Amino acid sequence: MWSPLADKVLYNLDSEMIVFCQNFLALCASGFYNGCVFHRNIKGFMVQTGDPTGTGKGGTSMWGRKFEDEFSEHLKHNVRGVVSMANNGPNTNGSQFFFTYAKQPHLDMKYTVFGKIIDGLETLDELEKLPVNEKTFRPLTETRIKDVTIHANPFAG
């Protein structure tokens, strides 16, 4: 991930969420996320990206359609740096995802947790400080994912 403020975030994906991880890894490997803007940034809550149109209304899965939710009682929005899939309601997952800025238990069993930041929380700190449009929560400084590197794919055969 790249921004004017920092340059790296490293996170682990939870292999318990097989469908979500496969989708995310396929999109990463294809370059889908390269250049995606952080289009929604709410201090104390989360920062969202994964829409190549930059509007917050676009994006698709590796299958070219929305796909079903996957939940686990073990995976919660219980710390800063949780990686979770954004959606517009049940079974509407595509490509958009977010990082939490704090515990968000009200999101549990509504948004699929599929990873956690393990290095680069200082980048999250800098993202959270960005000034935003007060109505849309879009950062006033355009901040994008530069590129994505997969260090290990547990599903590769």
N, C-alpha and C positions, 0 to 999 in steps of 0.2 A: 504494500500500500504506500502511496506517496501523497504527501501534502506539502504545503509551503513550510510546515513546522517540523515534520519528522519523516522517517523513511521506512519503518519496518514494524510489522506486527506478525508474531508467530503464534499459531494456535493449533491445538490438537482437535481432531474430530473424534467423536465417540462412535465406535464401530457398532454399537447397539442400534443406532439409527441408520441401518444399511441403505435404505432407499434414498434418504436425504444426503448421506455422505457420497453415495455413488453419483447422484445428480450434481452435487456441489463440485466434486472432483472432476467430473466430465466437463462442466462449464469452465472450471479453472483451466484445465488442460487445453481447451479449445480457444482460450484467450477471450472468452465471453466477458469476463469482468474487467479486463484491461481498459482503463479509461473511464470506468463508471464513476459518476459523481456521487458524493454523499449528499443526498437530496433532502434529508430530514434529520434534524439534530436538536434534541430536546434535553437541555441540561438536567442532570439528575435522573434521567430516564434512559435514553438510548440514542444511537446514531445509526441511520439506515442507508443502505446502498444496494446495488445489484440490479438496477434498472438501466439498461444501455440507452434508453431515450432520455434519461435524466429528469423525467417528469414525476416519477413515483407511481406511474400507472402502467408501465411497460414491463417487459421481461417475460421469459418463458422457461420451462424446464428443458432438460436434455431430450425429452420426448415430444416437445413442441406443444404441450398442453399442461393444464393444471393437474396436480396430483394430490393424493390423499394424505391426511395427517398421520403422523406416527408419534406416539407419546410413550413415556416411561415414567413410572413413579420415582425412579432414581435420578432422573435428569430434570433439574429445576432451574429457575431463574433466581438463584440464591446468592450470587456474588457479582461483583463488578467483572466485566469481561466475558460474560456468557455470549456465545454465538448462537443465534436463533433465526429461524426462517420467518420472514414477514408474510402475512397473508391478508385476504379481504374477507375472511370468514372460514367456516369449516371446509376443508378439502379444496382450498384454492391456492396451494403452494406453487411457486414457479421458480424464480431466480433471486428475488429480493431477500435480503437478510439484514440483521442488525446486531450490534454489540451493545450490551447493557452497561450503563454507567453505575448501577447500584442494584441491590436486590429488587426484584419485581415479581413477587409471588402471585399477583393477580394475573400474570401471563401464563402461569403453569397450566398445562393441559389445554391451552388454546393456541399456543405457538410452539413449534417443535424446537427444542434445544438439541443442537447437534455438535457443539464444540465449546471450547473455552480458550481464551487467550492465555498463553504460557510465557510469552516474552513480548514486550512492547507496550505495556500498560501506560508508559509515558506518552506514547502516541495517542492513546485514548484520552489521556489527560489534556493534551493539546487540542484534540478535536472538540472536547467538551467546552473549552474556553472560547471557541470561535464565535464571534457575533453572528446572530441570525435574524432573519426577517421575523418580526414578532407575530405575524399572522400565519405564515406558512412554515416557519421553523427551518427554512432553507438557509444554509450558511451564506453570509454576504460575500465571503471569499470562496470562489469555486475550488473545491478540494476533491481530488479524484484518486482512485486506485491507479497507480502507475502500471503495475503488472503483478501477476500472481505466480509464485513458484511453489510447486509441490515437492516437498522434501521426502515424503514417504507416503505411499498409497497402499493401505492394508488390503485393498481389494484387487490389486494387480496380480495377475497369475503368472 
